[in-house]
Amino acid sequence: MTDVSIGTPEQLRDPDYTPPLAKAVPLGIQHVLAMFVSNVTPAIIVAGAAGVGFGSDDLTPMLYMIQMSMLFAGIATLFQTIGMGPVGARLPIVQGTSFAFVPIMIPAVAGLGTAGLAGLMTGVVIGGLFHFCLGFVIGRIRYALPPLVTGLIVLMIGLALIKVGIQYAAGGVPLIGKPEYGSLAMWFPALVVIVVTLALKFFTRGFMAVAAVLIGIVAGYVVAAMMGQVNFGRIGGAALFAPPLPFKWGFEINGAIIIGMCLMAVVSAIETVGDTSGITKGGAGREATDKEIAGATFADGLGTAVAGVFGGLPNTSFSQNVGLIAMTGLMSRHVVTIGALFLIVCGLIPKIGAVIQTVPINVLGGGVIVMFGMVAAAGVNMLADVVWNRRNMVIFAIALSIGFGLQLEPGALQHLPKTAQILITSGLLPTAIIAIILNLVLPETIEE
């Protein structure tokens, strides 16, 4: 609901308007709270897949990746809100670490430890540069990605990640095969997170509803602490300040990761187009201009490439903040700039990453079950705009069956080269490719 005390209706619709600082600062921090958990979770998941996350002896790589997630989400957001030249939409677009790339990154680094991070980060850099180049052509390829294709891809992202959420809530991969895995002691804090999150989402309004996942995790954290599951041992040893290090894990060309990053960049670019349009419609009641869409795509790619240089993961626009713009009715890009500066400060202080690391994996699991389910639900919502004739049902059925099936049974491709296995068993890429090709080649009408 629009708050008229912040400014006049005309000012609220103006991206260049700056509200009074006393209101702009908390509104900017609210944007950070809305995306904070989602922003750091991919780093935790990827570190865990590599074997340097929860349950490992050395959590330093994960803490560094969490730090970079915050720092470069802030920097990438500044690219959007302040801009430079053609880069940036100059709109209140919040950038953050993308979930879309996680199903590609997990098999690429699985069990490799820090040795797998050099190839991953190099792929992030190259994929970011490719993403940047999409800004020159994004308007010309939108026809190939109708709601049938984009909705199916987003649905697959959610389905690919749901298993991770369940594993986390049950105690995480390190406990699989042990009696503690799936025990009530593991599930109870996770269920507290889910229940509190749902209660806040449905029975509160304003700030509490926006920050429901974060508050739910805090509630689960308190319960886990009372059960003796929280370890504060690493906070004292964390530094108060640490600058990012370029190519911290080296430079390595990995064809599978590079191809995967470039293909997923197309998906991320289309998501950003949707978010940019959503912000202008929800906040200003107008369509996004071609310049704004291109600028947003440029900022997406540049933010990803720069993050990769310093050990961060791919960035994209965050859809949950689009809803926040519509709810507050405030289009000020300067409010989001304040939130970006807050993220940058957090990213330069390793102690914040160490505090996040104290969150038990089962508590985080409760949060990501909700988040990943919402990703899948967002895909279903996009598919609601599809006309479900026989043609579109055939496209959906074939793409989903092959993509999701290969994700469930990766051993079916054990005789393919390793690169092909990584790309195809993610489920996302075969689903996207099949849906795009069938949508382009099948006639618009099929005999019913």
N, C-alpha and C positions, 0 to 999 in steps of 0.2 A: 504493500500500500504506500502511495506517495506521501512523503512527509513534507508539508508545505512550509514548515518552519526552517527547512534547510535552504530554501530559495524559492523564487517564483516558478510557475510552470515552465516558462520559457527558459529560465536558467537551468532547470533540472534536465531539460532536453539538450542542452548545449555541452558537447564534450570538453570545451575549453573553459567552462565555468569552474571556479574553485569555491567550495563552501567555506564557511568560517572554520578556522583550524581546529577549534575545540570539537567540532562535529566531523571534520574531514579525517582526523587521525583515527578515532574509533571505527569509522566506516571503512577506512583502509585496512585496519587490522581485522575487521570482520571478514573482508575478502580473503585474507590469509587463513583465518580459521576455517573458512568454508572449504579450502582446498588442501590444508596442511597435511592431513593424514594421507590423502590420495597421492600427494606429491612425493612423500618419502617412502611409501610402501613399495614401489617398483625397485628401488635400490636395495631394500631389505630382501625382496624375493630373489633378485638376480644374484646378490651376494650369497644367499642361502643355496641357490642352485649350483653356484661355483664351488661351494664347500668352505666359504670364508664368512658365513653368517652365523645365525644362532646355532649353538651346539659345537662350534669350532673352538680351537684353543686361542686363535688370534682373530679378534673382531676388528682390528685396525682398518682393514680394507672396507668393511661395511660402514664403519663410522665415517670414513673419508667420503664414501659414496653418498651417505646421507647428507653430509656437509655440503657436497657439491650440488645435490638435488635442490637444497634451499638456496644456495648462492646463485646458481644459474637460472633457477626459476625467476628469481628477482631480476637478474640482468636481462633475461629474455622478455620479461614483462616491460622493462624500461624500453626495450627495442620497440614494443608495440605502442606504449602510451606516449613516449617522447618522440621516438623515431629519429631517423637520420636519412636524408635524401628520400629515395623511394621505399626505404625499409620502414615498416610500421604502419598500422592503420590509423594511428592517432585516435584510438578509441579505448574505452576501459576494458581491454582484453587481458585477462590474467593467464599467464603461461605457467606450465608445470610439467613434471615428468610424465610421459605418456604411457598408459597401460597398453595401448595398441601394439607396441613393440615387444612387450614382455614374452608372449608365446614364441617369438622368434629368438629372443635372447636366451631363454632358459636352456633349450637343447644346445645352443652354441657354446655355452660355458659350463655345461653340466659336469661337475666333478673335476674340473681342470684347475681349481684354485686361482691364484693370481696370474698364473700362466695363461689363462684364457681371457684375461681382461685386456691385454694388449690388442688382440685381434678385434675384440668387441668395440673398444673405444675408437680404433681406427675406422671400423665400419660405421660408427656413429658420426664421425667427422665427414666421411665421404657421403654417407646418406643425407647428412644435413646440407651439404653443398648441392646435392641433387635436388633436395627439397627446395632449396633457395631458387634453383633454376625453374622449378615448376611455377613460380610466381609470374614468369613471362608468358606462360601458356595456360594457366589454370582456367581461364574463361572459355578456352576452346575445347577442353576435355570434360566439362561438366555434363555434357549430353550423354556421355558413356556411363555415367554413374547416377542413375535414377534411384529413388527410394528403395526399389527392390534390391539393388546391388549394395548400396551403402547400409541399408537396414540389416541385410543378411551378414555383412562383414562385421558390423557392430555386435550383432547377436553372437557370432562366432567368437569374438574377442571375450565376451562375457562367459560363454560356455567353456572356453579354453582355460579360463582362470578360476572357475568355481572349485575345481579339484584342489587347487592350491589353498583356497580359503578353508576347506574342510580339513586338509592335512594340518594346517596351522592350528586350528581350533582343537584338534585332537592331540596336539603336542609337538608337531613339526616332524620333518623327515628324520632327524637324529634319533627320535624315540620309536620309529617304526620297528616292529619286531620285539619291542620291550613291553613289559606289563603295564608301564605307565601310559603307553599310547592309547588314547581313546578312553581313559579312565574318567570318572566323574570329577576328580580333582582338576583335570585338564578342561573338561567341557563346561564346568560350572561358571568360571569367570567369563568364558566366551559367550555363554547364554545370557549372562548379566548385561554384557555389551549390547547384544541384539535386542533384548527386552527394553533397556533404557533408551536405545536409539529409536526404536519404533514408538515408544511412549512419547518422546519429545517431538518426533516428526508429526504425529497425529493429534496430540493434545496440547501443543504449545504453538505460539506464533512468534514471528520476528527472529531475534538473535538466537534464542534457544532452539528453534526449529532449524535454522541455517547451520548451526554448529552441533547438530544432534549426534553425528558420528563421533566427533571429537569428545563431546561430553560423555557419550556412552563408553568410549575407551577409558576415559578417566575413571568412571564408575567401576568398570571391570578391573582396572589397575588397582584401585583401592581394595577390592575384594581379593585379588591375587596377592597383594601385599599382606593382608590379614591371614592368608593361607601360607605365607612364607615362600612365595614364588618369585619375589622381586629381589634382584641383586644390585646393590648400589656400589659395588666394589670398584668399578672402572671410572666412576665420575671424578674421584679425587685425582687420578692420574692424567685426565684429559687437559689439554692446554686451554688457556683463555683466549688465545688468538693463533690462527694458523693460515697462511696464504695458500691459495691453490697452486698446485705444481703441474706444469705442462708435461704431458706424456709421462705421467707418474709410473705407469706400468709398461712403457715402451711403445713401439710402433710395429705393427705386424699386419700384413695383408692376408685376409681370410675371405676367399671368394664367396662362400655361403653367406657369411654375415653381411657382406657388402650388398649382395643381390637382395637379400631379405630386407635390409634397411631401405634400399632404394624403392622396392616395391611397396613396402609399408608406408613410405613417405607419401605416396599417392593417396593412400587412405587417410593419413593424417591431414594432408592438405585439404581434402574434401571436407573433413570434420571441421577444420578451421573456417572454411567458407560458410558452413552451416552456423557455426558459432558467431561469426561476424554478422551474418544476416540476422541471427536471433537477437543480438545486442541492439542493432539499429531499429529492428521492429519493436522489441520490447521496451526500449528506453526512449526512442525518438519517434516511433511510429512511421518509419520510412524504410525503404530498401537500401542495402549497402551499395555503395558505388563501386565501379570496377577498380578505381584507384585504391579504395579501402581494402578490397578483397586481395588485390595483388600485394599491397603493402603488408597485410597480415600474413600472407604466405611467405614473403621474403623474410619477415621477422621470425617466423616459425623455423625456417631452414637455417638462418644465421644463428639463432639461439641454440639450435641442436648442434651445429658444427663447433661453435665456441665451447659448449659444454663438453663435447667429446674430447677436445684438446686437453682439458683439465680433469678428465676422469668422470664426467657427468653423463647422464643418459639422455635419450632424445626428449625434446620438449614439444609441447603442442598447446593449443588454447584449451582452457578448462571449462567444460560445459556447465558444471554446477554454478560457476560464477555468472554465467549468462542468466540463469534463473534469479540470481541475487539482484542483478541489474533491473530485471522486470519487477521484482518485489519492492525494491526501494524506489524505483522510478528515477534514479539518479544516474545520469550519463557521464558524469565528470571523470575524465581520464586522470586528472590529478589526484583524485582519491585513490585510484588504483596504484598510481605512482608511489604514494605514501606506503601502501602495502608492500610494494616491490622493494622499497628501501628497507623495510622491516625484515623481509626475507634475506636480503643481502647481509645485513648485520648478523642475523642468525647463522648464515652460512659461513661466516668468518670466525665463529666461536665454536670450537670442537666440543666444548662442554655441553652444548645443546644437543649435539648428536649423541653424546654419551648418555644424556638423560633419556633420549628417545630409545636408546639401546636397552635401557632397564625395563621397558615394556615387555612383559612375557609374550612369547610367541603365540600362546593360546588366546591371550587378550587381543592381540593384533588380529588373530584369526576371526574373532567375532566381528571386528570392524570390516575386514575385507570380504567376509561372506555377504554383508549388506552391500558393500560397494560393488563387488563383482556381479551380484544379482541385479543391481541397478543398471549396470552396463548392459547386461542381457535384456533387461526390461526396456532400456532406451532403444535397443535394436528392434524389439517388438513394436514399440511405439512408432518408429519410422516405417515399419512394414504395414502399419495400419493405413497408410496413405496409398498402398498398392491396390490396384484393381485385380482381384483374384480370379482371373480367367484361367483357362486351361494352360495357355502359354506360360504365364507367370508361375503357375503352380509347378509345371514341369521344370522350369529353370531353378526354382527354389528347392525342389525335391532332389534334383541331381547334384546341385552344388553342395547342399547340406549333407546329403548322404555320403558323398565321396570325401568331402573335407572333414566332417566330424568323425566319420568312420576311420579314416587314416590317423586321426588324432587319438582315437581310442585304441587302435591296434597298430602301433608303429612298426611292430615286427613284420608286418605284411610287406614292408619295403626293405627288408634287411639285406637284399642282394644289390641294392642301388649304391652308388658312391656316397660317401659320408656327407658331402655337400648337399646332394639331392635329398638325402634323408632329413637333414636339418630343416631344409626349406619346405618340404612337402608334409612331413609329419606334424608340423605346427598346426595344420588344418586351415589356417587363415589364407595362405597364398593359393592353394588349390581351389578353395571356395571362391575367393575373389576372382581368380582367372577364369574359372568355369562360368561364373555368373556373368562376368563382363562379356565374354565371348558369345555365350548363348544369347544374351540380351541384344547383341549387335547383329547376329546372323539369323536368328529365328524370325520368321515373319510376324508382324504385329497381330495377326489373327490366325488362329488355328481352329479347324472345324471342331465344334463342340460335340 
